[in-house]
Amino acid sequence: MIIKITESQAKKLFGEKIECKCGHSWVKEKDDKQPYLCHICGWDLKNKKYDDIRLFKFWKQKLN
């Protein structure tokens, strides 16, 4: 059996895929407080600028 779904249905089921300009990509998670911040290079896709402070805080929290 083949089931076809629309792109919007796929986003609801699997999450929205986000791709940074550095090439890193991820799936947006519902509980993520910073879903548009690339955790590799620090580029904020929503604000269109680097956010080194939030990137540092993310990794500091992740490593503790």
Backbone hydrogen bonds in HBPLUS format (Angstrom, degrees):
<---DONOR---> <-ACCEPTOR-->    atom                        ^
c    i                          cat <-CA-CA->   ^        H-A-AA   ^      H-
h    n   atom  resd res      DA  || num        DHA   H-A  angle D-A-AA Bond
n    s   type  num  typ     dist DA aas  dist angle  dist       angle   num
A0010-ALA N   A0006-THR O   2.99 MM   4  6.27 153.0  2.07 146.7 154.3     1
A0011-LYS N   A0007-GLU O   2.98 MM   4  6.27 151.7  2.06 147.7 154.9     2
A0012-LYS N   A0008-SER O   3.17 MM   4  6.41 152.1  2.25 140.2 146.9     3
A0013-LEU N   A0009-GLN O   2.99 MM   4  6.24 151.9  2.07 146.3 154.2     4
A0014-PHE N   A0010-ALA O   2.73 MM   4  5.73 173.3  1.73 159.1 161.4     5
A0015-GLY N   A0011-LYS O   2.76 MM   4  4.59 135.7  1.96 123.4 131.5     6
A0028-LYS N   A0016-GLU O   2.65 MM  12  5.17 172.9  1.66 156.8 156.9     7
A0018-ILE N   A0026-TRP O   2.67 MM   8  5.39 172.2  1.68 172.3 175.2     8
A0026-TRP N   A0018-ILE O   2.88 MM   8  5.39 153.5  1.95 152.1 160.9     9
A0020-CYS N   A0024-HIS O   2.81 MM   4  5.44 173.8  1.81 177.2 175.0    10
A0023-GLY N   A0020-CYS O   3.09 MM   3  5.47 162.8  2.12 110.3 115.6    11
A0032-ASP N   A0029-GLU O   3.30 MM   3  5.40 160.3  2.34 106.4 112.2    12
A0037-LEU N   A0034-GLN O   3.30 MM   3  5.57 171.6  2.30 114.7 116.5    13
A0045-LEU N   A0036-TYR O   2.90 MM   9  5.26 159.3  1.94 155.4 149.7    14
A0038-CYS N   A0043-TRP O   2.94 MM   5  5.37 169.5  1.95 148.5 151.9    15
A0042-GLY N   A0038-CYS O   2.94 MM   4  5.01 139.1  2.11 129.0 140.7    16
A0051-ASP N   A0042-GLY O   2.80 MM   9  5.39 161.2  1.83 147.7 152.6    17
A0044-ASP N   A0049-LYS O   2.84 MM   5  5.50 164.7  1.86 144.8 150.0    18
A0048-LYS N   A0044-ASP O   2.74 MM   4  5.53 124.1  2.05 146.0 161.4    19
A0055-LEU N   A0051-ASP O   3.13 MM   4  6.35 155.5  2.19 148.1 155.7    20
A0056-PHE N   A0052-ASP O   2.89 MM   4  6.02 159.4  1.93 146.7 151.9    21
A0057-LYS N   A0053-ILE O   2.97 MM   4  6.22 161.9  2.00 149.7 154.7    22
A0058-PHE N   A0054-ARG O   2.92 MM   4  6.05 152.5  2.00 143.1 150.4    23
A0059-TRP N   A0055-LEU O   3.10 MM   4  6.39 168.2  2.11 154.8 155.9    24
A0060-LYS N   A0056-PHE O   2.87 MM   4  6.01 154.6  1.93 150.8 159.0    25
A0061-GLN N   A0057-LYS O   3.00 MM   4  6.07 162.5  2.03 146.4 150.5    26
A0062-LYS N   A0058-PHE O   2.91 MM   4  6.06 154.9  1.97 146.9 155.0    27
A0063-LEU N   A0059-TRP O   2.97 MM   4  5.99 151.2  2.05 143.8 149.6    28
